[in-house]
Amino acid sequence: MRTLRKVLRMPIGLPAFEWVARIGAPFIFRTDPKLVLYGRYVVSKRLADSGFKYKFPELTEALKDLLNS
């Protein structure tokens, strides 16, 4: 969220209550609330081993591209 706020030039962000994320995640994002509440920092070993290259390996550049589209 810090990176997204930086790209949007939004100086502060309001925190969301845990119960809001637990209720909203399945309906709005169609995902498990744990994915919303607890970040996961992973890199796919299988993709790296196969030589896959991301178009935007850094989140900041990916967000800028998405928001400028």
C-alpha positions in Angstrom: 0.0 0.0 0.0 2.9 2.3 0.7 4.1 1.9 -2.9 0.6 2.4 -4.3 0.2 5.6 -2.3 3.5 6.8 -3.5 2.6 6.2 -7.2 -0.7 7.9 -6.7 1.0 10.8 -4.8 -1.3 10.2 -1.8 0.6 11.2 1.3 -1.5 9.2 3.8 -3.7 6.2 3.9 -6.4 5.3 6.3 -6.2 1.8 7.9 -8.9 -0.7 7.3 -10.4 -2.7 10.2 -9.6 -6.4 10.0 -13.3 -7.4 10.0 -13.8 -5.2 6.9 -11.1 -7.1 5.1 -12.5 -10.4 6.2 -15.9 -9.6 4.8 -14.8 -7.7 1.7 -12.1 -9.9 0.4 -14.3 -12.8 -0.8 -16.9 -10.5 -2.3 -14.9 -7.7 -3.8 -11.6 -9.3 -4.6 -12.8 -12.9 -4.8 -9.8 -14.0 -2.7 -9.0 -15.5 0.6 -9.0 -12.9 3.4 -5.6 -14.2 4.5 -4.1 -13.0 1.3 -5.4 -9.5 2.0 -4.4 -9.4 5.6 -1.0 -11.1 5.5 1.3 -10.2 2.7 3.3 -12.8 0.9 6.7 -12.1 -0.5 7.5 -14.9 -3.0 9.4 -15.4 -6.1 8.6 -18.3 -8.4 11.6 -20.6 -8.6 10.0 -22.5 -11.5 9.6 -19.3 -13.6 13.1 -18.1 -12.8 14.6 -21.5 -13.7 12.7 -21.5 -17.0 14.2 -18.1 -17.9 10.9 -16.1 -17.6 11.4 -12.4 -17.5 8.8 -10.1 -16.1 7.9 -7.0 -18.1 7.8 -5.0 -14.8 10.0 -6.7 -12.2 9.5 -3.9 -9.7 6.0 -3.0 -8.3 6.4 0.7 -8.8 6.9 0.5 -12.5 4.0 -2.0 -12.8 1.7 0.3 -10.9 2.7 3.3 -13.0 1.9 1.3 -16.2 -1.5 0.2 -14.9 -2.5 3.6 -13.7 -1.4 5.3 -16.9 -3.4 2.9 -19.1 
